[in-house]
Amino acid sequence: MESLNKQQLILLALLVSFMTSIATGIVTVSLMDQAPQGITQTVSRVVEKTIERVVTASSTPAAAVVTKETVVVKSEDAIIDAIARNAKSIMRIREVTGNGETRRENFAGIGLIATIEGLVVADIDVAYRRIDELGNPVAESYIGVYPDGAIFPLNIVSSDQTAGLIFLEPLIQERDKGTHKYAVPKFNTGPLRLGQSVIALGGADTNTVSTGIISSLHERIVQKSLEEAQKVLIAIKTDIQASELVSGAVLLNLGGDVIGMSAGAVSVGKNVFIPAEKVLAFLEKVTVKQVPQ
């Protein structure tokens, strides 16, 4: 070392630094390869939930400052918000049998408040569940238990076996009309995607929540004319456990919009829902009939 001049010492220092950086890189790669899988998965999920917002602030017309804000969107927060937005639109339908001491109330299904007048849509299976010896439906009585604790008798307005839906209305005495407000949810008939996260809201006695994804979309071709055919969504299948669902359970997206309902023939599998557009189509027919001619 003492025999080396200044230039040789500088070259030696560069060589040592270069070799050290190579060794450090090899060690780092080796350690990353040995990292547990859970760590890399967690990092990926955080990144996938990151949204960049661009905010433009201009104090003068000639100058503009652009700042980027990174917001981490948690799926947990989206689920909580979606439930809060729809909790007041969910009510429970109970079948009433007997009178006096023999009176019994049995849970029949979930009802979804569909109009500001209080019209309720539900699975058709909540009604006509008993038949007489001749096979004719036996008249039944129903009550609706609302989120705020109010209880009203329900009257069947219309039903459609093909659609698998039934509409009921609360029977409110004249002195009480206008005192009870109804929360109507937002329906979404936009395109759905396989793998999209969804929330099922139901429960026999209190609200219960199940989460999952859309595992399959059942469509059929409808011939609108000789030249034009259209795909129509007829059922939404999810990977939610069927045992966690009840008749009339409501399917939500993470934005809190109603995209489906467990009703009709498709609800036999429980985790299969009819799309919101079918509910709205039937609702339109019912409300048109109610308008005085």
Secondary structure, 3 states (H helix, E strand, C coil): CCCCCHHHHHHHHHHHHHHHHHHHHHHHHHHHHCCCHHHHHHHHHHHHCEEEEEEEEEEECCEEEEEEEEEECCHHHHHHHHHHHHHHHEEEEEEEECCHHHCEEEEEEEEEECCCCCCEEEEHHHCCCCECCCCCECCCEEEEECCCCCEEEEEEEEEECCCCEEEEEECCCHHHCCCCCCCCCCECCCCCCCCCEEEEEECCCCCEEEEEEEEEEEEEEEECCCCCEEEEEEEEEECCCHHHCCCCCEEEECCCCEEEECCCHHHHHCCEEEEHHHHHHHHHHHHHHHCCC
